[in-house]
Amino acid sequence: MNWQAIRAIYVFEMSRFFRTLLQSFVSPVISTSLYFVVFGAAIGSRIDQVEGVSYGAFIVPGLIMLSVMTQAISNASFGIYFPKFIGTIYELLSAPINFLEIVLGYVGAAATKALFIGIVILGTSALFVDLSIQHPLAMLAFLVLTCLSFALFGFIIGIWAGNFEQLQLIPLLVVTPLVFLGGSFYSISMLPPVWQTISFFNPVVYLVSGFRWSFFGFADVPIGLSLLAIAGFTVLCLAIIWWIFKTGWRIRQ
């Protein structure tokens, strides 16, 4: 394993993040505050508690998941797409490093950025609501796994994208709607039986449910299914990336 190469890619990607550190932290703080104003004030005034938890606290895991997923995807997709766009991807491919080391560098940096954003949102949320975490280690594990798995997914999108518009296509039209419809701001048990059944086909439900369990000790789906879902998604993304580098799809073409 060429750790020097991994470190070089990781440091280069993180330096871009630290150059815009103020924007990177101010933006999630403002957006989180707006969510609390809109959802906490407008909807929270009509929904006092969900499963014995105040509505303001209940939406915190969903807010974190929404931001972490989108940030992990956007950072990873842009990180690998930009070398394709300017042509430096060929220098990277000709270097004495394998695909795993390339993935570790780019995905590790994107996951780290998303993790920072998640922690910032968690800290911002604590300013608005009384928040307690029943299973802090499980919360951190879910957060890290989500950052890694969706950074892998973003890496795939970055290789697939043919232009800058396509980088935003899947996050905006697929991921964000799935998060909003995945129980981020409500409990699946509040839906009619038919819609509950339909919701269980949304993979984001299992991620949000497991993450919420780490906060409050209850979940819409069994915690084992949540872990299985995120593990399966991670393995699938790794398999696709391995196939991409093996065949050269969208890289050498």
MIDOSE-1310 file (N, C-alpha, C; in nm, 2 decimals, decimal comma, always signed):
residues 253
mnwq	+0,08/-0,12/+0,00/+0,00/+0,00/+0,00/+0,09/+0,12/+0,00; +0,07/+0,21/-0,10/+0,15/+0,33/-0,11/+0,08/+0,44/-0,03; +0,12/+0,45/+0,10/+0,06/+0,55/+0,19/+0,10/+0,69/+0,15; +0,21/+0,71/+0,09/+0,26/+0,84/+0,05/+0,17/+0,90/-0,06
aira	+0,13/+0,81/-0,15/+0,04/+0,86/-0,26/-0,10/+0,89/-0,20; -0,15/+0,80/-0,11/-0,28/+0,83/-0,05/-0,28/+0,96/+0,02; -0,17/+0,99/+0,10/-0,16/+1,11/+0,17/-0,15/+1,23/+0,08; -0,08/+1,22/-0,03/-0,07/+1,33/-0,13/-0,20/+1,37/-0,18
iyvf	-0,28/+1,27/-0,22/-0,42/+1,30/-0,28/-0,51/+1,36/-0,17; -0,50/+1,30/-0,05/-0,58/+1,34/+0,06/-0,55/+1,48/+0,10; -0,43/+1,52/+0,11/-0,39/+1,65/+0,15/-0,42/+1,75/+0,05; -0,41/+1,72/-0,08/-0,44/+1,81/-0,19/-0,59/+1,84/-0,19
emsr	-0,67/+1,74/-0,17/-0,82/+1,76/-0,17/-0,86/+1,84/-0,04; -0,80/+1,81/+0,07/-0,84/+1,88/+0,19/-0,79/+2,03/+0,19; -0,68/+2,06/+0,12/-0,64/+2,19/+0,11/-0,74/+2,28/+0,04; -0,81/+2,22/-0,06/-0,92/+2,30/-0,13/-1,03/+2,33/-0,03
ffrt	-1,06/+2,24/+0,06/-1,17/+2,25/+0,16/-1,13/+2,37/+0,26; -1,00/+2,37/+0,30/-0,96/+2,46/+0,40/-0,94/+2,60/+0,34; -0,93/+2,61/+0,21/-0,92/+2,74/+0,15/-1,06/+2,82/+0,15; -1,16/+2,74/+0,16/-1,30/+2,80/+0,17/-1,36/+2,75/+0,30
llqs	-1,28/+2,75/+0,41/-1,33/+2,70/+0,54/-1,45/+2,78/+0,59; -1,44/+2,91/+0,58/-1,55/+3,00/+0,63/-1,68/+2,97/+0,56; -1,68/+2,96/+0,42/-1,80/+2,92/+0,35/-1,85/+2,78/+0,39; -1,75/+2,69/+0,40/-1,79/+2,55/+0,43/-1,86/+2,54/+0,56
fvsp	-1,83/+2,62/+0,66/-1,89/+2,61/+0,79/-2,01/+2,70/+0,81; -2,00/+2,82/+0,74/-2,11/+2,92/+0,76/-2,24/+2,87/+0,69; -2,22/+2,81/+0,57/-2,34/+2,76/+0,49/-2,42/+2,66/+0,56; -2,36/+2,55/+0,62/-2,45/+2,46/+0,70/-2,51/+2,52/+0,82
vist	-2,44/+2,61/+0,89/-2,50/+2,68/+1,00/-2,63/+2,75/+0,97; -2,62/+2,83/+0,86/-2,73/+2,91/+0,81/-2,85/+2,82/+0,77; -2,81/+2,72/+0,69/-2,92/+2,63/+0,64/-2,99/+2,55/+0,75; -2,91/+2,51/+0,85/-2,97/+2,44/+0,96/-3,06/+2,53/+1,04
slyf	-3,01/+2,66/+1,06/-3,10/+2,75/+1,13/-3,23/+2,78/+1,06; -3,22/+2,78/+0,93/-3,34/+2,80/+0,85/-3,44/+2,68/+0,86; -3,38/+2,56/+0,86/-3,47/+2,44/+0,88/-3,54/+2,45/+1,01; -3,47/+2,49/+1,12/-3,53/+2,49/+1,25/-3,64/+2,60/+1,25
vvfg	-3,61/+2,71/+1,18/-3,72/+2,82/+1,18/-3,84/+2,77/+1,11; -3,82/+2,71/+0,99/-3,93/+2,66/+0,91/-4,00/+2,54/+0,97; -3,93/+2,43/+0,99/-3,99/+2,31/+1,04/-4,02/+2,32/+1,19; -3,92/+2,38/+1,27/-3,95/+2,38/+1,41/-4,06/+2,47/+1,45
aaig	-4,07/+2,59/+1,39/-4,17/+2,69/+1,42/-4,30/+2,66/+1,36; -4,30/+2,63/+1,22/-4,43/+2,61/+1,15/-4,49/+2,47/+1,18; -4,41/+2,37/+1,17/-4,46/+2,23/+1,19/-4,46/+2,19/+1,34; -4,35/+2,24/+1,41/-4,34/+2,20/+1,55/-4,45/+2,26/+1,63
srid	-4,51/+2,37/+1,59/-4,62/+2,43/+1,67/-4,74/+2,34/+1,66; -4,75/+2,25/+1,56/-4,86/+2,16/+1,54/-4,83/+2,02/+1,59; -4,70/+1,98/+1,59/-4,66/+1,85/+1,64/-4,58/+1,87/+1,76; -4,63/+1,84/+1,88/-4,56/+1,87/+2,00/-4,45/+1,77/+2,02
qveg	-4,48/+1,64/+2,01/-4,38/+1,54/+2,03/-4,40/+1,42/+1,93; -4,29/+1,35/+1,91/-4,29/+1,23/+1,82/-4,22/+1,12/+1,90; -4,29/+1,02/+1,94/-4,24/+0,91/+2,02/-4,18/+0,96/+2,15; -4,24/+1,06/+2,21/-4,20/+1,12/+2,34/-4,08/+1,21/+2,32
vsyg	-4,04/+1,25/+2,20/-3,93/+1,34/+2,18/-3,98/+1,47/+2,11; -3,94/+1,59/+2,16/-3,98/+1,71/+2,10/-3,95/+1,71/+1,95; -4,04/+1,77/+1,87/-4,03/+1,77/+1,73/-3,90/+1,83/+1,68; -3,86/+1,94/+1,75/-3,73/+2,01/+1,71/-3,61/+1,91/+1,73
afiv	-3,61/+1,83/+1,83/-3,50/+1,74/+1,85/-3,51/+1,62/+1,75; -3,64/+1,58/+1,73/-3,66/+1,47/+1,64/-3,61/+1,48/+1,50; -3,61/+1,61/+1,45/-3,56/+1,63/+1,31/-3,41/+1,64/+1,30; -3,34/+1,65/+1,41/-3,19/+1,67/+1,40/-3,12/+1,56/+1,33
pgli	-3,15/+1,43/+1,36/-3,08/+1,33/+1,28/-3,11/+1,33/+1,13; -3,23/+1,37/+1,09/-3,26/+1,38/+0,95/-3,19/+1,50/+0,89; -3,18/+1,61/+0,96/-3,10/+1,72/+0,91/-2,96/+1,69/+0,88; -2,90/+1,62/+0,98/-2,76/+1,58/+0,97/-2,74/+1,48/+0,85
mlsv	-2,83/+1,38/+0,84/-2,82/+1,29/+0,72/-2,84/+1,36/+0,59; -2,93/+1,45/+0,58/-2,95/+1,53/+0,46/-2,82/+1,60/+0,41; -2,76/+1,67/+0,50/-2,64/+1,74/+0,47/-2,52/+1,65/+0,45; -2,50/+1,55/+0,53/-2,39/+1,46/+0,52/-2,39/+1,39/+0,38
mtqa	-2,51/+1,34/+0,34/-2,52/+1,26/+0,22/-2,49/+1,35/+0,10; -2,55/+1,47/+0,09/-2,53/+1,56/-0,02/-2,38/+1,61/-0,02; -2,33/+1,64/+0,09/-2,19/+1,70/+0,10/-2,09/+1,59/+0,05; -2,11/+1,47/+0,10/-2,02/+1,36/+0,07/-2,02/+1,33/-0,08
isna	-2,14/+1,33/-0,14/-2,16/+1,31/-0,28/-2,09/+1,42/-0,36; -2,12/+1,54/-0,33/-2,07/+1,66/-0,41/-1,92/+1,67/-0,40; -1,87/+1,65/-0,28/-1,72/+1,66/-0,27/-1,65/+1,55/-0,34; -1,70/+1,43/-0,33/-1,63/+1,32/-0,40/-1,64/+1,33/-0,55
sfgi	-1,76/+1,36/-0,60/-1,79/+1,37/-0,74/-1,70/+1,48/-0,80; -1,70/+1,60/-0,74/-1,62/+1,70/-0,80/-1,47/+1,67/-0,79; -1,43/+1,60/-0,68/-1,29/+1,57/-0,66/-1,23/+1,49/-0,77; -1,30/+1,39/-0,82/-1,25/+1,30/-0,93/-1,29/+1,35/-1,06
yfpk	-1,40/+1,43/-1,08/-1,44/+1,48/-1,21/-1,34/+1,59/-1,26; -1,29/+1,67/-1,17/-1,21/+1,78/-1,21/-1,08/+1,74/-1,28; -1,01/+1,63/-1,22/-0,89/+1,58/-1,30/-0,93/+1,52/-1,43; -1,05/+1,47/-1,45/-1,10/+1,42/-1,58/-1,11/+1,54/-1,67
figt	-1,17/+1,65/-1,62/-1,20/+1,77/-1,70/-1,08/+1,83/-1,75; -0,97/+1,85/-1,67/-0,85/+1,92/-1,71/-0,75/+1,82/-1,77; -0,77/+1,69/-1,76/-0,68/+1,59/-1,82/-0,58/+1,53/-1,73; -0,57/+1,58/-1,61/-0,46/+1,53/-1,52/-0,49/+1,39/-1,47
iyel	-0,61/+1,33/-1,50/-0,65/+1,20/-1,45/-0,55/+1,10/-1,51; -0,50/+1,13/-1,64/-0,40/+1,03/-1,70/-0,27/+1,03/-1,63; -0,23/+1,14/-1,58/-0,10/+1,14/-1,50/-0,12/+1,05/-1,37; -0,24/+1,06/-1,31/-0,27/+0,98/-1,19/-0,28/+0,83/-1,23
lsap	-0,33/+0,80/-1,34/-0,34/+0,66/-1,38/-0,21/+0,60/-1,42; -0,12/+0,68/-1,47/+0,01/+0,64/-1,51/+0,11/+0,63/-1,39; +0,07/+0,69/-1,28/+0,16/+0,68/-1,16/+0,16/+0,54/-1,10; +0,26/+0,51/-1,03/+0,27/+0,37/-0,97/+0,18/+0,35/-0,84
infl	+0,05/+0,37/-0,86/-0,04/+0,35/-0,76/-0,16/+0,28/-0,81; -0,23/+0,20/-0,73/-0,34/+0,12/-0,78/-0,47/+0,19/-0,75; -0,58/+0,13/-0,80/-0,71/+0,20/-0,79/-0,76/+0,22/-0,65; -0,72/+0,12/-0,56/-0,76/+0,13/-0,42/-0,70/+0,25/-0,35
eivl	-0,57/+0,28/-0,38/-0,50/+0,40/-0,32/-0,56/+0,53/-0,38; -0,60/+0,53/-0,50/-0,67/+0,65/-0,56/-0,80/+0,67/-0,49; -0,88/+0,57/-0,47/-1,01/+0,57/-0,41/-1,00/+0,62/-0,26; -0,90/+0,56/-0,19/-0,88/+0,60/-0,05/-0,85/+0,75/-0,03
gyvg	-0,77/+0,80/-0,12/-0,73/+0,94/-0,12/-0,85/+1,03/-0,14; -0,92/+1,01/-0,25/-1,03/+1,10/-0,28/-1,15/+1,08/-0,19; -1,19/+0,95/-0,17/-1,31/+0,92/-0,09/-1,28/+0,96/+0,06; -1,16/+0,93/+0,10/-1,12/+0,97/+0,24/-1,14/+1,12/+0,27
aaat	-1,09/+1,20/+0,17/-1,10/+1,34/+0,19/-1,25/+1,39/+0,18; -1,33/+1,33/+0,09/-1,47/+1,37/+0,08/-1,54/+1,33/+0,20; -1,51/+1,21/+0,26/-1,58/+1,17/+0,38/-1,54/+1,25/+0,50; -1,42/+1,30/+0,51/-1,37/+1,38/+0,61/-1,45/+1,52/+0,61
kalf	-1,46/+1,57/+0,49/-1,53/+1,70/+0,48/-1,68/+1,69/+0,52; -1,74/+1,58/+0,48/-1,88/+1,56/+0,51/-1,89/+1,53/+0,66; -1,80/+1,47/+0,72/-1,80/+1,44/+0,87/-1,79/+1,58/+0,95; -1,70/+1,67/+0,90/-1,69/+1,80/+0,96/-1,82/+1,87/+0,95
igiv	-1,89/+1,87/+0,84/-2,02/+1,93/+0,82/-2,12/+1,87/+0,92; -2,12/+1,74/+0,93/-2,22/+1,68/+1,02/-2,20/+1,72/+1,16; -2,07/+1,73/+1,21/-2,04/+1,77/+1,34/-2,08/+1,92/+1,36; -2,06/+2,00/+1,26/-2,10/+2,14/+1,27/-2,25/+2,15/+1,29
ilgt	-2,33/+2,08/+1,21/-2,47/+2,08/+1,22/-2,52/+2,03/+1,35; -2,46/+1,93/+1,40/-2,49/+1,87/+1,54/-2,47/+1,98/+1,64; -2,36/+2,05/+1,63/-2,33/+2,16/+1,73/-2,43/+2,27/+1,72; -2,47/+2,31/+1,59/-2,56/+2,41/+1,57/-2,70/+2,37/+1,62
salf	-2,74/+2,25/+1,60/-2,87/+2,20/+1,65/-2,88/+2,21/+1,80; -2,77/+2,19/+1,87/-2,77/+2,20/+2,02/-2,80/+2,34/+2,07; -2,79/+2,44/+1,98/-2,82/+2,58/+2,02/-2,97/+2,60/+2,02; -3,04/+2,52/+1,94/-3,19/+2,54/+1,92/-3,27/+2,44/+2,01
vdls	-3,22/+2,32/+2,04/-3,30/+2,22/+2,11/-3,22/+2,15/+2,22; -3,28/+2,10/+2,32/-3,21/+2,02/+2,42/-3,19/+1,88/+2,35; -3,07/+1,84/+2,33/-3,03/+1,72/+2,26/-2,95/+1,63/+2,34; -2,99/+1,50/+2,35/-2,92/+1,40/+2,42/-2,90/+1,28/+2,32
iqhp	-2,78/+1,22/+2,34/-2,74/+1,11/+2,25/-2,73/+0,98/+2,34; -2,82/+0,89/+2,32/-2,82/+0,77/+2,41/-2,70/+0,67/+2,37; -2,67/+0,67/+2,24/-2,56/+0,58/+2,20/-2,46/+0,65/+2,12; -2,37/+0,73/+2,18/-2,28/+0,82/+2,11/-2,18/+0,74/+2,02
laml	-2,14/+0,62/+2,06/-2,05/+0,55/+1,97/-2,12/+0,50/+1,85; -2,24/+0,45/+1,87/-2,32/+0,41/+1,75/-2,35/+0,52/+1,66; -2,38/+0,64/+1,72/-2,40/+0,76/+1,64/-2,28/+0,79/+1,55; -2,16/+0,79/+1,61/-2,04/+0,82/+1,54/-2,02/+0,72/+1,43
aflv	-2,04/+0,59/+1,46/-2,02/+0,48/+1,36/-2,12/+0,50/+1,24; -2,24/+0,53/+1,27/-2,34/+0,55/+1,16/-2,30/+0,67/+1,08; -2,25/+0,78/+1,14/-2,21/+0,90/+1,07/-2,09/+0,87/+0,98; -1,99/+0,80/+1,03/-1,87/+0,77/+0,95/-1,90/+0,68/+0,84
ltcl	-1,99/+0,58/+0,86/-2,02/+0,48/+0,76/-2,10/+0,55/+0,65; -2,19/+0,64/+0,69/-2,27/+0,72/+0,59/-2,18/+0,81/+0,50; -2,09/+0,88/+0,57/-1,99/+0,96/+0,50/-1,91/+0,88/+0,39; -1,86/+0,77/+0,44/-1,78/+0,68/+0,35/-1,86/+0,63/+0,23
sfal	-1,98/+0,57/+0,26/-2,06/+0,51/+0,16/-2,11/+0,60/+0,05; -2,15/+0,72/+0,10/-2,20/+0,82/+0,00/-2,09/+0,89/-0,07; -1,97/+0,90/-0,01/-1,85/+0,95/-0,08/-1,81/+0,85/-0,19; -1,82/+0,72/-0,17/-1,80/+0,62/-0,27/-1,90/+0,64/-0,38
fgfi	-2,03/+0,66/-0,35/-2,13/+0,69/-0,45/-2,10/+0,81/-0,53; -2,06/+0,92/-0,46/-2,02/+1,04/-0,53/-1,90/+1,02/-0,62; -1,81/+0,94/-0,58/-1,69/+0,90/-0,67/-1,74/+0,84/-0,80; -1,84/+0,75/-0,79/-1,89/+0,69/-0,91/-1,96/+0,79/-1,00
igiw	-2,04/+0,88/-0,94/-2,11/+0,99/-1,01/-2,00/+1,08/-1,08; -1,89/+1,11/-1,02/-1,79/+1,19/-1,08/-1,73/+1,13/-1,20; -1,71/+1,00/-1,19/-1,66/+0,93/-1,31/-1,76/+0,92/-1,42; -1,89/+0,90/-1,39/-1,99/+0,89/-1,48/-2,02/+1,02/-1,55
agnf	-2,02/+1,13/-1,48/-2,06/+1,26/-1,53/-1,98/+1,30/-1,65; -2,05/+1,36/-1,75/-1,99/+1,41/-1,87/-1,97/+1,56/-1,87; -2,04/+1,63/-1,78/-2,02/+1,77/-1,76/-2,06/+1,81/-1,62; -2,04/+1,94/-1,59/-2,07/+1,99/-1,45/-2,21/+1,98/-1,42
eqlq	-2,30/+1,99/-1,51/-2,45/+1,98/-1,49/-2,48/+1,84/-1,43; -2,42/+1,74/-1,49/-2,45/+1,60/-1,45/-2,40/+1,57/-1,31; -2,31/+1,65/-1,26/-2,26/+1,62/-1,12/-2,37/+1,65/-1,02; -2,46/+1,74/-1,06/-2,57/+1,78/-0,97/-2,70/+1,71/-1,00
lipl	-2,70/+1,63/-1,11/-2,83/+1,57/-1,15/-2,88/+1,47/-1,05; -2,80/+1,37/-1,02/-2,84/+1,26/-0,93/-2,87/+1,32/-0,78; -2,77/+1,40/-0,73/-2,80/+1,45/-0,59/-2,93/+1,53/-0,58; -2,96/+1,61/-0,68/-3,08/+1,70/-0,68/-3,21/+1,62/-0,71
lvvt	-3,20/+1,53/-0,81/-3,32/+1,47/-0,85/-3,35/+1,33/-0,79; -3,25/+1,27/-0,73/-3,27/+1,14/-0,67/-3,24/+1,14/-0,52; -3,12/+1,18/-0,48/-3,08/+1,17/-0,34/-3,16/+1,26/-0,25; -3,17/+1,38/-0,28/-3,25/+1,48/-0,19/-3,39/+1,44/-0,18
plvf	-3,47/+1,41/-0,29/-3,61/+1,36/-0,27/-3,62/+1,23/-0,18; -3,52/+1,14/-0,20/-3,52/+1,02/-0,12/-3,50/+1,05/+0,03; -3,42/+1,15/+0,06/-3,40/+1,18/+0,20/-3,52/+1,25/+0,26; -3,58/+1,34/+0,18/-3,70/+1,40/+0,23/-3,82/+1,31/+0,25
lggs	-3,82/+1,20/+0,17/-3,93/+1,10/+0,17/-3,89/+0,98/+0,26; -3,77/+0,99/+0,32/-3,72/+0,88/+0,40/-3,73/+0,89/+0,55; -3,83/+0,97/+0,59/-3,85/+0,98/+0,73/-3,76/+1,08/+0,80; -3,70/+1,17/+0,73/-3,61/+1,26/+0,79/-3,68/+1,36/+0,88
fysi	-3,80/+1,40/+0,85/-3,87/+1,50/+0,92/-4,00/+1,45/+0,98; -4,02/+1,32/+0,98/-4,14/+1,26/+1,03/-4,11/+1,11/+1,06; -4,19/+1,05/+1,14/-4,18/+0,91/+1,17/-4,26/+0,83/+1,06; -4,21/+0,72/+1,02/-4,28/+0,63/+0,92/-4,41/+0,58/+0,98
smlp	-4,42/+0,57/+1,11/-4,54/+0,52/+1,18/-4,65/+0,62/+1,17; -4,62/+0,74/+1,14/-4,73/+0,85/+1,12/-4,80/+0,84/+0,99; -4,75/+0,76/+0,90/-4,81/+0,74/+0,76/-4,92/+0,64/+0,76; -5,01/+0,65/+0,67/-5,11/+0,54/+0,65/-5,03/+0,41/+0,61
pvwq	-5,10/+0,29/+0,64/-5,03/+0,16/+0,62/-4,97/+0,14/+0,48; -5,05/+0,19/+0,38/-5,00/+0,17/+0,24/-4,87/+0,25/+0,22; -4,86/+0,37/+0,27/-4,75/+0,45/+0,25/-4,63/+0,41/+0,33; -4,66/+0,34/+0,45/-4,55/+0,28/+0,53/-4,48/+0,17/+0,45
tisf	-4,56/+0,09/+0,38/-4,51/-0,02/+0,30/-4,42/+0,04/+0,19; -4,47/+0,14/+0,12/-4,40/+0,20/+0,01/-4,27/+0,26/+0,06; -4,27/+0,32/+0,18/-4,15/+0,39/+0,23/-4,04/+0,29/+0,26; -4,07/+0,16/+0,29/-3,97/+0,07/+0,32/-3,89/+0,03/+0,20
fnpv	-3,93/+0,07/+0,08/-3,85/+0,05/-0,04/-3,75/+0,16/-0,06; -3,76/+0,26/+0,02/-3,67/+0,37/+0,01/-3,54/+0,34/+0,10; -3,43/+0,32/+0,04/-3,31/+0,28/+0,12/-3,27/+0,38/+0,22; -3,30/+0,51/+0,20/-3,26/+0,61/+0,30/-3,33/+0,60/+0,43
vylv	-3,45/+0,53/+0,43/-3,53/+0,51/+0,55/-3,45/+0,43/+0,65; -3,37/+0,34/+0,60/-3,29/+0,25/+0,69/-3,17/+0,33/+0,75; -3,12/+0,42/+0,68/-3,00/+0,50/+0,73/-3,05/+0,60/+0,83; -3,16/+0,67/+0,80/-3,21/+0,77/+0,89/-3,26/+0,71/+1,02
sgfr	-3,33/+0,59/+1,00/-3,39/+0,52/+1,12/-3,28/+0,48/+1,21; -3,17/+0,42/+1,16/-3,06/+0,37/+1,24/-2,99/+0,49/+1,31; -2,97/+0,59/+1,24/-2,91/+0,71/+1,30/-2,99/+0,77/+1,41; -3,12/+0,78/+1,38/-3,21/+0,83/+1,49/-3,22/+0,74/+1,61
wsff	-3,20/+0,61/+1,59/-3,20/+0,52/+1,71/-3,08/+0,55/+1,80; -2,97/+0,59/+1,74/-2,85/+0,62/+1,82/-2,87/+0,74/+1,90; -2,96/+0,83/+1,86/-2,99/+0,95/+1,94/-3,10/+0,92/+2,05; -3,21/+0,86/+2,01/-3,33/+0,85/+2,10/-3,36/+0,71/+2,15
gfad	-3,30/+0,61/+2,09/-3,33/+0,47/+2,13/-3,45/+0,40/+2,07; -3,51/+0,47/+1,97/-3,62/+0,40/+1,89/-3,60/+0,42/+1,74; -3,65/+0,33/+1,67/-3,63/+0,34/+1,52/-3,76/+0,28/+1,45; -3,77/+0,32/+1,32/-3,88/+0,28/+1,24/-3,86/+0,14/+1,19
vpig	-3,73/+0,10/+1,18/-3,69/-0,04/+1,13/-3,59/-0,09/+1,23; -3,58/-0,23/+1,23/-3,48/-0,28/+1,32/-3,34/-0,23/+1,29; -3,26/-0,22/+1,40/-3,12/-0,16/+1,38/-3,04/-0,25/+1,30; -3,06/-0,38/+1,31/-2,98/-0,48/+1,22/-3,00/-0,45/+1,08
lsll	-3,13/-0,42/+1,04/-3,15/-0,40/+0,89/-3,08/-0,27/+0,85; -3,08/-0,17/+0,94/-3,01/-0,04/+0,90/-2,86/-0,07/+0,88; -2,80/-0,15/+0,96/-2,66/-0,18/+0,95/-2,63/-0,26/+0,82; -2,72/-0,35/+0,79/-2,71/-0,44/+0,67/-2,73/-0,35/+0,55
aiag	-2,82/-0,26/+0,55/-2,84/-0,17/+0,44/-2,72/-0,09/+0,40; -2,66/-0,02/+0,50/-2,55/+0,06/+0,48/-2,42/-0,02/+0,44; -2,41/-0,14/+0,50/-2,30/-0,23/+0,46/-2,31/-0,28/+0,32; -2,44/-0,31/+0,28/-2,46/-0,36/+0,14/-2,44/-0,25/+0,04
ftvl	-2,48/-0,13/+0,07/-2,46/-0,02/-0,02/-2,31/+0,01/-0,04; -2,23/+0,00/+0,07/-2,09/+0,03/+0,06/-2,02/-0,08/-0,02; -2,06/-0,20/+0,00/-2,00/-0,31/-0,08/-2,03/-0,30/-0,23; -2,16/-0,26/-0,26/-2,20/-0,24/-0,40/-2,12/-0,13/-0,46
clai	-2,10/-0,02/-0,39/-2,02/+0,09/-0,45/-1,88/+0,05/-0,47; -1,82/-0,02/-0,38/-1,68/-0,07/-0,40/-1,67/-0,16/-0,52; -1,77/-0,25/-0,54/-1,77/-0,34/-0,65/-1,78/-0,26/-0,78; -1,86/-0,16/-0,79/-1,88/-0,08/-0,91/-1,75/-0,01/-0,94
iwwi	-1,68/+0,05/-0,84/-1,56/+0,12/-0,86/-1,45/+0,03/-0,91; -1,44/-0,09/-0,85/-1,34/-0,19/-0,90/-1,37/-0,22/-1,04; -1,49/-0,24/-1,08/-1,52/-0,27/-1,22/-1,49/-0,15/-1,31; -1,51/-0,03/-1,27/-1,48/+0,09/-1,35/-1,33/+0,09/-1,38
fktg	-1,24/+0,07/-1,28/-1,10/+0,08/-1,30/-1,05/-0,04/-1,37; -1,12/-0,15/-1,36/-1,07/-0,27/-1,44/-1,10/-0,26/-1,58; -1,22/-0,20/-1,62/-1,26/-0,19/-1,76/-1,21/-0,05/-1,82; -1,19/+0,05/-1,73/-1,15/+0,18/-1,78/-1,27/+0,26/-1,83
wrir	-1,39/+0,22/-1,79/-1,52/+0,29/-1,83/-1,52/+0,43/-1,78; -1,54/+0,52/-1,88/-1,54/+0,66/-1,86/-1,41/+0,72/-1,80; -1,31/+0,65/-1,80/-1,18/+0,70/-1,75/-1,08/+0,71/-1,87; -1,07/+0,60/-1,94/-0,97/+0,59/-2,06/-1,04/+0,61/-2,19
q	-1,17/+0,64/-2,18/-1,25/+0,65/-2,31/-1,27/+0,80/-2,34
